[in-house]
Amino acid sequence: MSTAHVIVTVLAAAMVGFSAASVFQRAKWVVGPMADYGIPESWLPWLGTAKAAGAAGLVAGLFIPYVGAAAGIALILYFLGALTFVLRARWYAHVPFPLVYAAPVAAALWLAA
């Protein structure tokens, strides 16, 4: 395990964890756009939980590689789903946001290989 892998994985987990906390706290800058994308408010606890579990899984993956790989893959799929909702709502200016969170997760997966 390289130093770069550890740093990128911890950074990815911190970013995803921050995103989960923002959903749990129902930050207006997160919840407002999600409503505009057509995401029901009843989904927010589930989406926050998925992000939090993914962040925890990335950190656990530093000790149990298969858990980290599963969490990373699940998070990539999560953010692809987020991208789909953004594109479906035609908010093209918001396309970078899911990608900003997916990029360090993808990098962590790549460095783990």
C-alpha angles and dihedrals in degrees: 000000000000128000089241090056092052094046095047093045093050090046091050091048091049092050093048091044090052089050090051092050090050090055093047091049089046093230108198092228088059104033095044096059092041089058089048090054090055098254110149116237089233088068094060098088090049093047092048091048091050091052093046092049090048092051091049090047092054091054092045087051089069086069101026107034096196091057091052092049092050091047092047093050091047091050092049089052090047092054092044086056089050090050089051091054091048092050093044089054089049093234093143093166088064095054093100094059099074089039092055089059095040095050099069090043090054090046091051090051091048093049091048092058 
